[in-house]
Amino acid sequence: MKWANFFIGIVVLLALTNCNGENNTSKIDNSQREFDDSKYTLYPGYPKGDCRRYGVFPDSINNRTHPGTGISRMESIMELSEKNKTTIYFPKGFYGANLLFHSKCNVSFTFDKAQFNLLDITDEEGTESSHIKLKGTLILYDRFGTYNSNNIEVDSLIIKSDSTKNLSKNRSRGCHIYKGTKHLKIKYLEIQDLGSGGEQYMNNHAALALDGLWKNPENITIDEVLIKSSDRHGAYVTGNNNKIHKITIEKFAQGTTDFMTGMQDSQKGEERILSGLWINRCNDCVFDEVYVKGEEPYLLKLDEGKADRPTFINELMLDLPYKDTLILDDRSTNILVKKVLNKNM
């Protein structure tokens, strides 16, 4: 009888495994199913780890209070992920909400081209946010921002302008990796637009900005950056031990500098001399491949840095013949360009 029961148990286990595999439409690892989410569950027809199970749906209103927790449904999902160290899945669609990681730890989300307004990772509630994992492809219509946070992993991030989906009805504010950010890794970053033209864009300095005024970002790694268009600078990079493997800047200086405020780590007035890539106070940093299209005002601004901690551009690609006027370099720059290539030759 013991052997018979053993074989029956094996058959039942295989059947359950097959059933779970066939019904796993939410792309959630079955290992996540072993946790108690009864406090958060509103729609039990969806599997554990699916945001819809907890009352957050694409193309719906998602800023309502969760009846089981007394806080917002988005905040409840973060709490569930944090407490159970589980990944929450967001299917494709527009959620019409912000993702606010304020003093969060061990939160993991997976996005299937899910669309939100903005995402901030901060120490807003007193402690650094840390160990945040954003898997899959996330689309934002306002901004991605971080400060005083560490150990952040992002698979694919796309930032675009669409005033019908931006909650402030404005254009994009790009990607801002700000003071106190450490150990952030992005595999793919695409910024389609950075806005200008009014006071609401006064702090729009670059489509991609890494700065911090003495608490500059450190150990930031981005595998690939594509900046399709920026009204101001394409990218502004400061900090220590940062690495960008490949960055392509297709259009920059497409708008106006009206109402633009000064930029941290720079002298007053420098912010209005627009450039494709501006590297400033960057120590022990590496840019493997840099490709800047266009000509004016400047393709590159190579600014000051510590001479004993040089920064390298291993390969600079241009789409027109090189001439000195394309690059504005400071006398105290610590940036070395190893190779210059022409895309059309």
C-alpha positions in Angstrom: 0.0 0.0 0.0 2.9 2.3 0.8 4.2 1.9 -2.8 0.8 2.4 -4.2 0.3 5.6 -2.3 3.8 6.8 -3.4 2.9 6.3 -7.1 -0.5 8.0 -6.7 1.3 10.9 -5.1 3.7 11.2 -8.0 0.9 11.1 -10.5 -1.0 13.8 -8.6 2.2 16.0 -8.4 2.8 15.7 -12.1 -0.8 16.6 -12.9 -0.6 19.7 -10.7 2.7 20.7 -12.2 1.3 20.4 -15.7 -1.9 22.3 -14.8 0.1 25.1 -13.3 2.3 25.3 -16.3 -0.6 25.5 -18.8 -2.5 28.2 -16.8 0.5 30.4 -16.1 -0.7 33.1 -18.5 0.8 35.9 -16.3 4.4 34.9 -16.9 4.9 34.5 -13.1 7.3 31.9 -11.8 5.4 29.1 -10.1 7.8 29.2 -7.1 6.1 32.5 -6.1 2.9 30.8 -5.3 4.0 29.8 -1.8 3.0 32.9 0.1 -0.1 34.2 1.8 -1.7 37.1 0.0 -5.2 36.8 1.3 -5.1 40.3 2.9 -4.4 41.9 -0.5 -6.5 39.7 -2.8 -9.6 41.3 -4.4 -10.0 39.2 -7.5 -8.9 35.6 -6.8 -9.5 34.5 -10.4 -6.1 35.9 -11.2 -3.0 34.0 -10.2 -0.8 35.0 -7.3 1.6 37.8 -8.2 -0.6 39.2 -11.0 -1.4 42.9 -10.2 -5.0 42.3 -11.3 -5.5 39.9 -8.4 -5.0 42.9 -6.1 -7.2 45.4 -7.9 -4.8 47.1 -10.2 -5.8 46.9 -13.9 -4.5 48.3 -17.2 -6.6 51.0 -18.8 -8.4 51.6 -15.5 -8.4 54.0 -12.5 -5.7 52.8 -10.1 -5.4 55.5 -7.5 -8.2 54.1 -5.3 -7.7 52.9 -1.7 -7.4 49.1 -1.1 -10.2 48.0 1.2 -8.0 45.4 3.0 -5.0 47.6 3.7 -6.4 51.2 4.0 -3.6 52.5 1.7 -3.6 52.9 -2.1 -3.7 49.8 -4.3 -0.3 50.6 -5.8 1.2 51.0 -2.4 -0.4 47.8 -1.3 1.2 45.9 -4.2 4.6 47.3 -3.2 4.0 46.2 0.4 3.1 42.7 -0.7 6.2 42.4 -2.8 8.4 43.8 -0.1 7.1 41.6 2.7 7.0 38.4 0.7 10.0 39.0 -1.5 7.9 38.1 -4.5 7.6 39.6 -8.0 4.5 41.4 -9.1 3.5 41.1 -12.8 1.9 44.0 -14.8 0.4 43.0 -18.2 0.4 45.3 -21.2 -1.7 48.5 -21.0 -1.8 52.1 -19.6 -2.2 52.3 -15.8 -2.6 56.1 -15.4 -0.6 56.2 -12.2 2.8 56.9 -10.7 5.3 54.3 -9.3 6.6 55.8 -6.1 9.3 53.8 -4.4 9.8 55.9 -1.3 12.1 54.1 1.2 11.3 50.7 -0.3 13.4 47.6 0.0 13.3 44.3 -1.9 10.5 45.2 -4.3 10.4 43.3 -7.6 8.1 44.1 -10.5 7.8 42.6 -14.0 6.3 44.7 -16.9 5.0 43.5 -20.2 5.3 46.9 -21.9 3.2 48.3 -19.1 2.7 52.1 -19.2 2.9 54.5 -16.3 3.2 58.3 -15.8 6.5 58.5 -13.8 8.7 56.4 -11.5 10.7 57.8 -8.6 13.0 55.8 -6.3 13.9 57.9 -3.3 14.6 58.1 0.5 11.4 60.2 0.9 10.3 58.4 4.1 13.6 58.5 5.9 15.7 55.5 4.6 17.3 54.7 1.3 15.4 52.6 -1.2 17.4 49.5 -2.1 17.3 46.3 -3.9 14.6 47.3 -6.4 14.2 45.1 -9.5 12.3 46.3 -12.6 12.1 43.5 -15.1 10.7 43.4 -18.6 9.8 46.6 -20.5 8.5 49.6 -18.7 7.1 52.7 -20.6 6.9 56.1 -18.9 5.3 59.4 -20.1 6.9 61.8 -17.7 10.2 60.9 -15.9 12.4 58.2 -14.4 14.1 59.6 -11.3 16.3 58.4 -8.4 18.1 59.8 -5.5 19.6 58.5 -2.2 19.0 54.9 -3.3 21.1 51.9 -4.2 21.1 48.5 -5.8 18.6 49.1 -8.5 18.2 46.8 -11.6 16.2 47.8 -14.7 15.8 45.7 -17.8 14.3 47.9 -20.4 13.0 51.5 -19.9 11.3 53.7 -22.6 10.4 57.3 -21.9 8.3 59.1 -24.4 6.1 62.2 -24.7 2.3 61.9 -25.0 0.3 64.7 -23.4 -2.9 62.6 -23.5 -1.2 60.1 -21.1 1.0 62.4 -19.1 -0.9 63.2 -15.9 0.2 66.9 -16.1 -0.5 67.1 -19.8 3.1 68.0 -20.5 6.0 66.5 -22.5 8.6 64.2 -21.1 11.2 65.2 -18.4 13.5 62.4 -19.3 15.7 60.3 -17.0 17.3 61.9 -14.0 19.8 59.8 -11.9 20.3 62.2 -9.0 22.4 62.6 -5.9 23.2 59.7 -3.7 22.3 57.1 -6.3 24.7 54.1 -6.2 24.9 50.7 -7.9 22.2 51.2 -10.5 22.1 48.9 -13.6 20.0 49.6 -16.7 20.2 47.2 -19.6 18.4 49.3 -22.2 17.3 53.0 -22.0 15.4 54.8 -24.7 14.4 58.5 -24.4 12.3 59.6 -27.3 11.8 63.3 -26.2 12.7 65.9 -23.7 10.5 69.0 -23.5 11.0 72.7 -23.3 9.1 75.9 -23.9 7.6 76.9 -20.5 8.4 77.2 -16.8 7.2 73.7 -16.2 10.4 72.6 -18.0 12.8 74.8 -16.1 14.6 71.8 -14.6 14.8 69.9 -17.9 18.5 69.9 -18.6 19.3 66.8 -20.5 17.3 63.8 -21.7 19.7 61.7 -19.6 21.2 63.4 -16.5 23.5 62.0 -13.9 24.4 64.7 -11.4 24.3 65.5 -7.7 26.5 68.4 -6.5 29.1 66.6 -4.3 26.9 63.5 -3.9 27.2 62.5 -7.5 26.0 59.1 -8.7 28.4 56.2 -8.4 28.8 52.8 -10.0 26.0 53.4 -12.5 26.1 51.0 -15.5 23.9 51.4 -18.6 24.4 48.8 -21.3 22.7 50.8 -24.1 21.2 54.3 -24.3 19.3 55.7 -27.3 18.3 59.3 -27.2 16.1 60.0 -30.2 15.4 63.7 -29.5 16.1 66.3 -26.8 15.2 70.0 -26.7 18.3 70.7 -24.6 21.4 68.6 -23.9 21.4 65.0 -25.1 23.1 63.6 -22.0 24.9 65.2 -19.0 27.1 62.8 -17.0 28.9 63.4 -13.8 30.0 61.0 -11.0 32.4 58.2 -10.2 33.0 54.7 -11.6 30.1 55.0 -14.0 30.0 53.1 -17.3 27.9 53.4 -20.4 28.7 50.7 -22.9 26.9 52.3 -25.9 25.1 55.7 -26.2 23.5 57.0 -29.4 22.2 60.6 -29.5 20.2 61.3 -32.7 18.9 64.8 -32.0 19.7 67.5 -29.4 19.2 71.3 -29.0 15.8 71.0 -30.7 14.0 73.5 -28.4 14.6 76.6 -26.3 16.6 77.4 -23.2 13.9 79.9 -22.1 13.2 79.5 -18.3 16.0 77.0 -18.0 17.7 76.9 -14.5 21.4 76.4 -13.9 22.9 72.9 -13.8 24.6 71.3 -10.8 28.4 70.9 -10.9 28.6 73.6 -13.6 29.2 77.3 -13.8 26.4 79.7 -14.3 25.6 80.2 -18.0 27.3 76.9 -19.2 23.9 75.2 -19.2 22.8 77.3 -22.2 25.7 76.1 -24.4 23.9 73.0 -25.6 25.6 69.8 -26.5 25.0 66.2 -27.5 27.0 64.7 -24.7 28.4 66.7 -21.8 30.8 64.9 -19.5 31.8 66.9 -16.4 33.5 66.0 -13.1 33.4 62.4 -14.2 36.2 60.3 -12.5 37.1 56.7 -13.4 34.2 56.5 -15.9 34.1 54.6 -19.2 32.1 55.2 -22.4 32.7 52.3 -24.7 30.9 53.6 -27.8 29.6 57.1 -28.3 27.7 58.1 -31.4 26.4 61.7 -31.7 24.6 62.8 -34.8 24.4 66.4 -36.0 26.9 69.3 -35.7 25.9 72.3 -33.6 26.2 73.8 -31.1 28.7 71.1 -29.9 28.7 67.4 -30.3 30.7 67.0 -27.1 31.6 69.0 -24.1 34.6 67.5 -22.3 34.7 69.3 -18.9 36.9 69.2 -15.8 37.8 66.2 -13.7 40.6 64.7 -11.6 43.7 64.1 -13.6 44.7 61.0 -11.6 41.3 59.5 -12.2 40.8 59.7 -16.0 37.6 59.0 -17.9 37.8 57.2 -21.3 35.7 57.3 -24.5 37.0 54.2 -26.2 35.3 54.9 -29.5 33.7 58.2 -30.7 31.5 57.8 -33.8 30.6 60.9 -35.9 28.4 61.2 -39.0 30.6 64.0 -40.5 34.3 64.7 -40.8 36.0 65.5 -37.5 37.0 69.1 -36.8 38.0 70.7 -33.5 35.1 73.1 -33.4 32.7 70.1 -32.9 34.1 69.6 -29.4 34.4 72.0 -26.5 37.0 70.8 -24.1 38.0 72.4 -20.8 41.7 73.0 -20.1 41.5 70.8 -17.0 39.6 68.0 -18.6 40.5 64.4 -17.6 38.7 62.8 -20.5 40.7 60.8 -23.1 39.2 59.9 -26.5 41.0 56.8 -27.8 39.5 56.5 -31.3 37.4 58.7 -33.6 35.5 57.1 -36.5 33.3 58.5 -39.3 30.0 56.7 -39.8 30.0 57.5 -43.5 33.5 56.5 -44.3 
